[in-house]
Amino acid sequence: MTYKIILPNKTEMKFEDKNGAMRAAKENATKQNKVISVHTEKNGEWIQIALVYPNGFIQEGTGGFGFFKKLPVGRRR
């Protein structure tokens, strides 16, 4: 299976294994302080399988992530 992560500046990085994609998403999320989504290809379509947050939390599931991507992530000071 092929996996990809989509960075906040809309660039895509493709991976052959899930662990590599999750690791890269976690590194980029903490570095950029943004939520990174992980997608996989099934039947020619890209399906979102996980969200990776800047604090290292990985939320895996099926669909329904559109609302959560728009929430602010930064800390209030």
N, C-alpha and C positions, 0 to 999 in steps of 0.2 A: 504494500500500500504506500501511497505517497502522502506526505503531510506537508503543510505549509503554515507559516505564521505571517500575519499581516501587522506591520509596524504602524505607528501613528501617522507617519508621513506617507502611507499607502504603498510602501515597498513590500515586496513579498520575498520570503526565503523558503526554499523547498528542501525537504529532508526525506530520507528513505525509511527512517525508523521513528517511532513515537517518542522514545526517550530523548533522542537528539533534538527533536522539535520542542519538547517541553523544557529541556535544559536551556536552549537558546531563547525561548520565550521568557523564562524566568530571569535570565541575565539581562535581556533588553527591558523588561518591565521594571526591574530595580534601577537600571541605569537611567532610563528616561522618565521614571515615575509615572507611567501610563499603563493602562490595561491592555494586554496583548491577547489576541484571539488565535486559537489553533484550529486549523481546518484539515479535513481528510477528503480524499476523492473517492466517491462511490458512484458507479454507473455514469461517469462523466460529469458529475456535479460535485461541487465543493460544499461539504457540510461541516458546520462549526461543531467541534466536539468539546472544547474547553476554553476557559478564560483564565489568564494568569495575571494576578494582581501584584503591585509593587512590593507588598510585604511578604511575597513568596507563596501566598495562598493560591491553590489551583482548584478551580471550580469546574468539574467535569459533569456533563449532562447532555441532553439532547434538546436543541432548539430553545427558544424563549429568552435568548440572551440580549436581544435588541435593546430592551429597556435598561438593563444594567450597564451597558457600554456607555450610556450617556450620563451616568451619575459621576459627580466629581470625586476624585480620588485623593487629592492633596489634603494635608492636615490643616486645621484651622489654628491660627496663631493669635 
